[in-house]
Amino acid sequence: MSKQLASGKRKAPTTAVVHSRERRKFLKSVALGTGVVGFSLLGLLPPLSGDSLRLRPPGAIKTPEDEEKFLAACIKCGQCVQVCPVEAIKLGDLIDGAGVGVPHIEPREQACDFSCDGLQCVLACP
């Protein structure tokens, strides 16, 4: 937004104009970052490093093709985690790359031993 002077030279933009451009650029980047984080928390974005071989709670998926359906259907309520008697089910976070709030089992930490009555995690899932 520089103005043309009578001598043909352009006048340098004022500091207010420069600050306004910088502010717009900053606000744009904040809005974009907030949108990406918001959509990922809602589960609308795919997992960061989607691992289709990740173990899910019993009854969640039968084949690797069911993973996509599971990710779309899971409301990330965490009820399966609360009722698991051996605490084998964990919720994914950003570091896991498995989708934020999506339940999974890490058998090296704690395996599901199917010892609960009637698979409580399946019954708790809405």
Secondary structure, DSSP 8 states (H G I E B T S, - for coil): ---B-TTS-B----HHHHHHHHHHHHHHHHHHHHHHHHHHHHT-S--TT--TT-B--TTS-SSTTHHHHHHHH-----HHHHH-TT--EEE--TTTTS-TT-EEE-TTT------STT-HHHHH--
